[in-house]
Amino acid sequence: MTNQVEEKDNMTKILAGIVIATVIGVVLLKSRETEHLKSGASTASTQQAFESANEKRKSDQNNFY
């Protein structure tokens, strides 16, 4: 009986370790994924592309054929 309890306790510890390692891994990967956004260079180019597309959309709306 105590052997089964010890096995269950060990399995719980192993699963908890796997869950913790997975959470840490996801957090690390997510921080690396968003690292390029801190530089601001891509944000500026994205904003410029949005403004250009928005101006084109506005000019297309004013054409009355």
Secondary structure, 3 states (H helix, E strand, C coil): CHHHHHHHHHHHHHHHHHHHHHHHHHHHHHHHHCHHHHCCHHHHHHHHHHHHHHHHHHHHHCCCC
